[in-house]
């Protein structure tokens, strides 16, 4: 088995639910490509450093695209099918390497049995249309085996919000919720279901995104699901002007400083709760320098991770200074992605003791590494922190 086409024949013959193409060639536009099985074929997701592009294609086209990816220099493909997990790669010398292993049924069944015993907020035995369309549930109402990780992530996110909602004790008749940079809005639809069907609360939800086609599809889906109080509009996070007080702001995987603009909007709207999962964080990495701690700036990967951690630590302290009880939580396991921090901020009822200490700590870190984060600049400009 030495040629790409023969290996792809085996992979697609097992009806893979998910395919990931990685190890791109130098100067490639896309750093990762993901193909997800849908009813009519595959949805392809192409990831750049800051954006993701989607396209629906047939099974035949998916096969051809995967072949083309290898021809253009991609070096790795992993697939998860009904019976097998496959790994296909090409060495630097051009040798095709293929590994196929049967799924560990005993281990998987034990794992699924364990999952079924858990009382998930979004239960396994009660699928709703959005999760079926996402491919998390099959049409016969079962969690799709390759999507168990996604199913657990959805529940993890919902559990974090559920804890905050119960802690805060929101009494408003209708909760106003804004999702900045909503994208395809998987979790937006889940949140709407959680509040309206599980908690029995009335909500007014708005999703904002820059892509017209995404907004059109999300509004069509909301209408199809009969989610009458969920709407989507085109809007730039940095220039968004949401009127009136907001009860909850959600921002998931908003790249780089887009997260800062979303947090600033939430603070200025006096949001009761903020849930933010940052994505790519380049701003402080480009600014970072230090005489005393130059060891942390010498090695690229150390500098990148240090800058990302500093970014979220400063954001958390600035939120504390602005009156929020803030936590940095693990959203998903580190084995899935290093971008696994969720910022959870709940508005305090009064001014916290020692709030100046939070600002002083942030300034000390900024001074040490010559940082000037966007959130800090925005809060200064709006008068939330002193000049």
N, C-alpha and C positions, 0 to 999 in steps of 0.2 A: 504494500500500500504506500506508493511513493509519490502520488500526484494529488494536487489540491482537489480536483474535481471528484475523484473517487472518494476522498474523505468527506467532502460536502454531501455526496450522495448518501452516505451512511448517516450523517448528522441530520439532514432534512428528512430522511426516511423514518426517523424516530419522532417526527412532529415536535421539534423543540419549542418549548414555551418561551424561552429566553435565550438570546445569543448576544455575547459581548465581544466586540472586536477592539483590540487594544494594541499597544506598542506601535504607535504611528511612526511614519518616516519623518526625518527632519523637515522642518518648515511646513508640516501638514497643517491644514486649516482646522481639522478635527482631532482632538486628543483622545476621544473615545466614541465608539458607536455602539448603540444598543438596539436590538430588534426584539420586539415584544409580540407574541402571538395574539391575534385578534380573530374574530369570527370569519372575516373575509380575507385574511392574509396576515400581514405583519405591519406594525407601526415601527418606523425607524426613527431613532432619536440620535442626532449628531451633535456632540458636545464640543464647543469651542472653549476658550478660557473663561468667557463671561456669558455665553448664551447657549441655548439648546434649540435645535431646529427639528421639526417633526414632519413626517411624510407617511402616508398610508400606501402600502405596496402589496402586490400579490405574492404568493408563495414562490412562483417562478422568478419574479423580479428579485425577491429576497435572495434566492440562490445565486442569481447572476451578480447581484451587488456584492455578496460575500466573496465571490471569486474575483471581482474587480478590485476589492479592497486589498487582497493579497498581491494582485498584479501591480498595484500602485505603491506597495512597500510596507503595508501593515504586517506585523509579525506574529500576532497571537489572536486566536479565536477560541472562546469557551462557550459551550452550549449545555442546556439542561432540557432533556427530552422526557418522553413518557417512561422509557426504560433505562436510558443511559445518560451519563454525564461525559462529555467529550472535550478534549483539549487538542487543538490543532495549531502548530507553530512552524515557523520557518527559521532555521538557524542562519547565522551570518554567512555561512558558506553555501546557503541555498538548499540545505537538506530539509525535507518535509518530515516533521515529527508528529505522530498522531497517537493519542491515548484515549481509549474508550473503556469506561468501567460501568458495570451494572450498578444501579442504585442500591444502596444498602437498605433493603426492605425492612430488616429486623430493627435496625437503628432508627429508621424513619418512622416505623409504626409505633415504636416506643415513644419517640418524640411527639408524634401526633396524639397519641393517647394521653401523654402528659398535658398537651395543649388543651385537649377537650375537657379536662378536669378543671381548667381555670375559668373563673367567672369574668370573662372579658366584658368591658363596657359595650363594645360593639360585638355582640355574640356571634358564634359560628353558625348557628342554626337559623338565623333570621337575616338573610341577605336583603339588600335594597338595591334599586336599579343602578345607582351610581357605582357601587362596588362591583356589580356584574359587568357593567360597561368597562370598568378599569381592568377587568380580568382577574380581580382578586377572588371573586366567587364565580363558579361555573353556573351555567343556565339552570342546572338542576338543584342549585342552592347549597353547594358544598364549596369550602375554601379550596381553590386550586393548589395542588401540592407545591408547584414551583413558587407560589406567591405567599407562602406562610411567613416568610421574613417581612414582606410588605404588610401583611395582615397584622403581625405583631407590632410593626412600627406605627401603624395607624392607631392601634389600641394604646401604645405607649404615649403617643401625642395626646390622645383623648383623655387618658388618665391624668396627665400633667395638668390639662385644662380643667378637668373635673375637680381635682384637688383644690385648684385656685378658686374656682367658682364657689365651692362649698366653704372655703376659708373666708372669702370676701363676703359671701352672703348677699349677693346682688338682689335688690328688691324692686328694681325698675320693672314696670309692666312689659315694656318692649326693650330688648337689649339691642343697642346699635353696635354693629361689628364691622370693621373694615379690614380687608386683606390687601396689603400693599404688595404689588408684584405677584399677583395670584397665579400667573401662568395657566396651566391646564386645570388648576383648581381642584385636584383630587381631594385634598384635605379640607377645602372650603365646603365641598358638598358633604363630606363626612361631618363637619362641624354643624352644618345646618340640620342634618338628620339628628345629630346628638341633642341639640338644643330643643328642636321642635317635637321629635318623636320619643326621645328617651326622657328628657326633663320636662317636656310639655310647656316650654316657654315660647313666647312670641319674640321674634327677632326681626331686625331690619339689617340685612347683610349686603355689603357692597364689596365687589372685587375690582381692583384696578390693575391694568396691565397696558403695556405699550403696543402690543400686537393686535391689529384689527381682526385678523382671522381667528385668533384665540378668543377674543371677546365675543365674536359672533357665535362661535361654537359653544362657549360656556352659557351664553344667554339662551341658545336653542336647547341646550341640555336642561337648564333650569326650568324652562317652559315645559319640556317633555316630562320632567319629574313632578311637575306641578308645584314647584317651590316658588310660591307667589311673592315672597318677601326677600328673594335673593336676586340680585341684579349685578351686571358687570359693565364697566365703562372703561374707555381708553383714558389713561392718565399716567403721567410721569411722577414717580415717587418724589423726586426732588422738587417738583413744582405743584404737587397735589394740594388742593385746598378743600379739605373736608369740613363742611359747616357744622358748627355746634359741638356739644360734648359727645365723646365716643366712649362706650363702655369697654370695648375690647379692640385691640389692634393685633393683627397677626401678620407676620412677614417671614416667609419661608424661602431660604436660599436666594435672598436678594444679594446680588454680587457686590463685593467691595463696599464702596461708600453708599450704595443704595440702602443698605441696612441702617446707616446713620441718619439718612433723610427720613426713613420710616420711623425710627425711634424718636427723632425730633418732632415729627408730625404728631406722634402719640402723646409726647409730653405737652406740646402746645395745645392739644385737644383735651388735655386733662384726663386721658384714658384711665379707667380703673385697673385694667389688666393689659399687659403686653407679653406677647409670646413671639420670640424671634429666633430663627435658626439661620445664622450667617452662613455665607458660602465662601467664594473666593475673596481673599483679603490681601490686597496688594499695596494699599496706601502707605502703611507704616513700614512695610518692608523696604520701600524705596527711600524712605526718610531716615532709616535706622542707622545711627552711628554712635559710638561710645569709646571714650579713652579708657575708662576704668574697666569696662566689661567688653572689651573688643573681642574676647574669645567667643561671645555669642553672635558676633557679626562676621566671623572669619569663614565659617562653613555655610554654604548656601542653604542646605536643608535645615540646619539648626537656626539660622537667621530667619528663614521663612516661618518655621513653627513658633519661634519665640515671638516674632512680630504678630502672628495671628493670636497667640495667647494674650499678649499685651493689649491688642485691640479690644478683645472681649472683656479683659479685666478693667480697662479704662471705661468702657461703655457701662459696665456694671456699677462702678463707683459713681459715675456721673448720674446714673439713674437713682442711686441711693441718695445722692446730694439733692436731687430734684423731688425727693419724697416717696420713693418706691422701695419696698422691701424686695431685694433682688437676689435671685439664685442663678447659678450657672449649673445646668444639669446635663447629664449624658442623655442625648436623644435616642441614638441608636448605638449598637455595639461598635467598638473601634475597628473590628474586623471588616465592617461594611464600608466605612469611610472615616478618614481622619477629621472631616468637617462634622463632628458629632456633638457639638455644644448647643444647647438650647438656653436662651436667656428668658427667664420667667420673672416678671416684675409686677408686683401688686401694690397699688396705691395705699400709702399709710393714711390713717385717719388724722394724724397730727404731725408736726415737725419732729423728726427723729433727733435724739440726743447725739451730739458729736457729729452732726452732718458736715461740718467744716473739715473734719478729719478725712472724709471720703474725697473731697476735692483736693486737699493737700497731698494725699497719697497719689492721686492721679497726676497732679502737677509734678511731683517728685519723679515719677516714672517717665513722664514726658520730657522733663529736663535732662534726665540721665541719657536718654536715647535720641534727643532732639526731635521728638514727636510733636506734631500738631494735628490731631485727629479731626476729621470733619465734624463729628458730633460736638466736640468741644467748641469749634469755631461757630457752629450754628447756634449753640446755647449762649455764647457770648454775644453774638449779633442780636439775638432776640431778648437779651436782658435777663435770661434765666440764671446766668452765673456772672460774677463781676468781671469787668474788663481788666 
